[in-house]
Amino acid sequence: QVQLVESGGGLVQAGDSLRLSCAASGRTFSSYSMGWFRQAPGKEREFVAAISLSGAITYYEDSVKGRFTISRDNAKSTVYLQMSSLKPEDTAVYCCAAVSGYYTNLRQAPYRYWGQGTQVTVSS
């Protein structure tokens, strides 16, 4: 089992940057593919980004490509989401998720473990 704890959210202005962190505990972090998801008020949860076991392969939702960067540090059991050029429509609760093993399509992988989330609010 893996426990996930996010941090780094906050209130920022449009155009600002934030870095979210997701610290994992439990079994070997490097055996888990990781993803970031978000849910805005009144909307369904949506995929944001994902990263493979080693970090060599990354995936992004179209609206964040070029603005967000996902990375991981397996030695620290942590996955990051660097967010730049933030927009008001990025406002949401951001959660990290983990799935054991390798998947060719991390957008639709069966993520099993989820964090509680961290609020990101972007003002215009």
C-alpha positions as CSV (number, residue, x, y, z in Angstrom):
1,Q,0.0,0.0,0.0
2,V,1.1,3.6,-0.7
3,Q,0.2,6.7,1.2
4,L,0.3,9.9,-0.8
5,V,0.4,13.5,0.7
6,E,0.3,16.5,-1.5
7,S,1.6,20.0,-0.7
8,G,2.4,23.3,-2.3
9,G,-1.0,24.6,-3.3
10,G,-2.1,28.1,-2.6
11,L,-3.6,31.3,-3.9
12,V,-1.7,33.0,-6.7
13,Q,-2.3,35.5,-9.5
14,A,-2.7,34.7,-13.2
15,G,0.7,34.2,-14.7
16,D,2.4,33.1,-11.5
17,S,4.0,29.7,-10.9
18,L,3.6,27.0,-8.3
19,R,5.2,23.7,-7.6
20,L,3.2,20.9,-6.1
21,S,4.8,18.0,-4.4
22,C,3.4,14.6,-3.6
23,A,5.3,12.5,-1.0
24,A,4.8,8.8,-1.0
25,S,5.3,6.3,1.8
26,G,5.0,2.6,1.8
27,R,6.3,0.2,-0.8
28,T,9.0,1.0,-3.3
29,F,8.1,4.3,-5.0
30,S,10.0,3.5,-8.1
31,S,7.6,0.6,-8.9
32,Y,4.6,3.0,-9.2
33,S,3.6,5.1,-12.2
34,M,2.4,8.4,-11.0
35,G,-0.2,10.9,-12.1
36,W,-1.7,14.3,-11.2
37,F,-5.4,14.9,-11.5
38,R,-7.5,18.0,-10.7
39,Q,-11.2,18.7,-10.0
40,A,-12.7,22.1,-10.2
41,P,-16.0,23.0,-8.4
42,G,-18.9,21.5,-10.2
43,K,-16.7,19.6,-12.7
44,E,-15.5,16.0,-13.0
45,R,-12.0,15.1,-12.1
46,E,-9.7,15.3,-15.0
47,F,-6.3,14.0,-15.9
48,V,-3.5,16.6,-15.8
49,A,-0.1,14.8,-16.2
50,A,1.6,11.4,-15.6
51,I,5.0,10.0,-15.5
52,S,6.5,6.6,-16.0
53,L,8.4,4.5,-13.4
54,S,11.8,5.9,-14.3
55,G,10.6,9.3,-15.3
56,A,11.6,8.9,-18.9
57,I,8.1,9.2,-20.3
58,T,5.6,11.9,-19.5
59,Y,2.0,12.7,-20.5
60,Y,0.1,15.9,-20.4
61,E,-3.5,17.0,-20.9
62,D,-3.6,19.4,-23.9
63,S,-4.5,22.5,-21.9
64,V,-1.4,22.3,-19.7
65,K,1.2,21.3,-22.3
66,G,4.1,23.8,-22.3
67,R,3.0,25.2,-19.0
68,F,3.2,22.3,-16.6
69,T,6.0,19.9,-16.0
70,I,5.8,16.6,-14.1
71,S,8.9,15.1,-12.6
72,R,9.9,12.5,-10.0
73,D,12.7,11.9,-7.6
74,N,12.6,8.2,-6.8
75,A,15.3,8.6,-4.1
76,K,13.0,11.0,-2.3
77,S,9.8,9.1,-3.1
78,T,8.3,12.3,-4.4
79,V,6.6,13.4,-7.6
80,Y,6.3,17.1,-8.6
81,L,4.1,19.2,-10.7
82,Q,5.7,22.5,-11.7
83,M,3.0,24.8,-12.9
84,S,3.8,28.0,-14.8
85,S,1.8,30.7,-16.5
86,L,-1.2,29.8,-14.4
87,K,-4.6,30.7,-15.5
88,P,-7.9,31.1,-13.5
89,E,-9.2,28.0,-15.3
90,D,-6.4,26.0,-13.6
91,T,-8.2,26.6,-10.2
92,A,-9.0,23.2,-8.7
93,V,-8.0,20.7,-6.1
94,Y,-5.0,18.8,-7.4
95,C,-4.5,15.2,-6.4
96,C,-1.7,12.8,-7.1
97,A,-2.3,9.1,-7.7
98,A,-0.3,6.0,-8.0
99,V,-0.6,2.7,-9.9
100,S,1.7,-0.2,-9.6
101,G,3.7,-1.1,-12.7
102,Y,4.2,0.1,-16.2
103,Y,1.3,1.2,-18.5
104,T,1.4,2.3,-22.1
105,N,-1.5,4.7,-21.5
106,L,-1.1,6.5,-18.2
107,R,-4.0,8.8,-18.9
108,Q,-6.4,5.8,-18.4
109,A,-4.4,3.6,-16.1
110,P,-6.3,2.1,-13.1
111,Y,-4.9,4.4,-10.4
112,R,-5.4,2.7,-7.1
113,Y,-3.9,5.1,-4.5
114,W,-4.9,8.7,-4.2
115,G,-3.9,11.6,-2.0
116,Q,-6.3,14.0,-0.3
117,G,-5.4,16.8,-2.6
118,T,-4.2,20.4,-2.4
119,Q,-6.1,23.5,-3.4
120,V,-4.8,25.7,-6.2
121,T,-6.6,29.0,-6.7
122,V,-5.6,31.4,-9.5
123,S,-7.0,34.8,-9.4
124,S,-7.4,37.0,-12.5
